[in-house]
């Protein structure tokens, strides 16, 4: 028996990216249905961290602490090593006498009100499922998409409940395909992909073994093993008895995943561990290929690719899931603007323009500095060093800017804006200095008796931030909001402003004078900046808002 459901957005794939899409849409007031063909959240620990940019979103959604708690067992994890056995490598390390701190933590602090966190896919997905449902999103597991059709007004999907066999029809205004690296929807759409393709052949072995006595207070992130019998690397999961080993195999030698039965893998694991009598229980085995594949087009009418379906990349840069979450954060507010009637459909075209270059850059950086088997390289040669340097701007998730027809260009003459820059770490290395197309700078302020970040005021609509003498911008924005029927909040920063800060502090951070202002869209990115005062504030702001919404 078939029934029809109507929903604004249908999301295919309830992994990290699909669930985050549900949360982002709910945050923007849009209902969604999220389906997943598997019977529940992932049981395999693939992605192992979320960066600071992702945590900014989760902080806004009120789940930051839950995510941190879910990955608590991984909190002391860092260090990439190599050797002939894990035992040999780890026993050479002294036990730490105090809690270790991640490198670069102090450098990242000025960028964001939060830090990234170690948490594996199987740890975080249950948190996201619960949060998605709490925020009003519907999540259905054990449900697959049998067919899709789209027309000028929407997308029709035929779904099947795998346990009962019952079919149903869903009519959605838009569809987000977050259905993984081998995306069936991307295949149906015949979307061409570019990139290096497969760079290696691995089997991800999730196993149980009590290694706590060995690794206690000398925890590691990755340990690469290279010996004649076995090549691959260990990755920590709970720093106690749950681990993964990514076993490399070689098809050119007629090796295939089916050759590696559990008993054989146990033998290889004992060799790689260097502990011949240890008890091992294999929980699952998952063949995979570290690959670079970038979809040349993300929007296909009313269907949008996101996550691995849009850009597959090796995990060595920690960008896979984080890039996918950034995809849906970029897309969700645009869908909401169009569905609510305040944005032109042309706004959705900026998803490709903004996200494809970012996804490609992340994939190429993640693929740099790998060895001939597609594994992370631990050699100290020029290639590896260059690969590492390419990854640095991506560590926090802030190292990119957008350029599209929805971003207002600014006149930086006569010196190219050099005199506007604060010359701080966020500005010099990541361009987080208020320029259009960049993520709005994080500045600690006092608001209604509380210490908050500028980012805490973003996320629910457009936000105008004006300098200490920029009260006229706030008044003009109220009029523009009424004309366009758009929610816009306005704040004035400074010692006497809505947002308390030291004289000139906010202006220096965002590159404006005390009479200037910036306009931030719902995904925290600056769409317009006016450094100085102008004769007609109303006209200037209306022009900026119309461009930001492609009106």
HELIX and SHEET records of a PDB file:
HELIX    1   1 UNK A   16  UNK A   27  1                                  12    
HELIX    2   2 UNK A   52  UNK A   60  1                                   9    
HELIX    3   3 UNK A   64  UNK A   70  1                                   7    
HELIX    4   4 UNK A   72  UNK A   74  5                                   3    
HELIX    5   5 UNK A   86  UNK A   91  1                                   6    
HELIX    6   6 UNK A  105  UNK A  108  1                                   4    
HELIX    7   7 UNK A  109  UNK A  111  5                                   3    
HELIX    8   8 UNK A  121  UNK A  134  1                                  14    
HELIX    9   9 UNK A  184  UNK A  188  1                                   5    
HELIX   10  10 UNK A  212  UNK A  215  1                                   4    
HELIX   11  11 UNK A  251  UNK A  253  5                                   3    
HELIX   12  12 UNK A  257  UNK A  259  5                                   3    
HELIX   13  13 UNK A  262  UNK A  273  1                                  12    
HELIX   14  14 UNK A  307  UNK A  309  5                                   3    
HELIX   15  15 UNK A  315  UNK A  317  5                                   3    
HELIX   16  16 UNK A  320  UNK A  339  1                                  20    
HELIX   17  17 UNK A  345  UNK A  349  5                                   5    
HELIX   18  18 UNK A  350  UNK A  367  1                                  18    
HELIX   19  19 UNK A  382  UNK A  392  1                                  11    
HELIX   20  20 UNK A  418  UNK A  420  5                                   3    
HELIX   21  21 UNK A  425  UNK A  430  1                                   6    
HELIX   22  22 UNK A  454  UNK A  457  5                                   4    
HELIX   23  23 UNK A  471  UNK A  484  1                                  14    
HELIX   24  24 UNK A  505  UNK A  510  1                                   6    
HELIX   25  25 UNK A  537  UNK A  548  1                                  12    
SHEET    1   A 6 UNK A 138  UNK A 140  0                                        
SHEET    2   A 6 UNK A  32  UNK A  35  1                                        
SHEET    3   A 6 UNK A   4  UNK A  12  1                                        
SHEET    4   A 6 UNK A 167  UNK A 177  1                                        
SHEET    5   A 6 UNK A 155  UNK A 161 -1                                        
SHEET    6   A 6 UNK A 143  UNK A 150 -1                                        
SHEET    1   B 6 UNK A 138  UNK A 140  0                                        
SHEET    2   B 6 UNK A  32  UNK A  35  1                                        
SHEET    3   B 6 UNK A   4  UNK A  12  1                                        
SHEET    4   B 6 UNK A 167  UNK A 177  1                                        
SHEET    5   B 6 UNK A 303  UNK A 305  1                                        
SHEET    6   B 6 UNK A 299  UNK A 300 -1                                        
SHEET    1   C 2 UNK A  49  UNK A  50  0                                        
SHEET    2   C 2 UNK A 117  UNK A 118 -1                                        
SHEET    1   D 6 UNK A  80  UNK A  83  0                                        
SHEET    2   D 6 UNK A 222  UNK A 226  1                                        
SHEET    3   D 6 UNK A 231  UNK A 236 -1                                        
SHEET    4   D 6 UNK A 242  UNK A 248 -1                                        
SHEET    5   D 6 UNK A 202  UNK A 208 -1                                        
SHEET    6   D 6 UNK A 281  UNK A 288 -1                                        
SHEET    1   E 3 UNK A 193  UNK A 198  0                                        
SHEET    2   E 3 UNK A 291  UNK A 295 -1                                        
SHEET    3   E 3 UNK A 311  UNK A 312 -1                                        
SHEET    1   F 2 UNK A 444  UNK A 447  0                                        
SHEET    2   F 2 UNK A 450  UNK A 453 -1                                        
SHEET    1   G 4 UNK A 488  UNK A 492  0                                        
SHEET    2   G 4 UNK A 462  UNK A 466  1                                        
SHEET    3   G 4 UNK A 517  UNK A 520 -1                                        
SHEET    4   G 4 UNK A 526  UNK A 530 -1                                        
END                                                                             
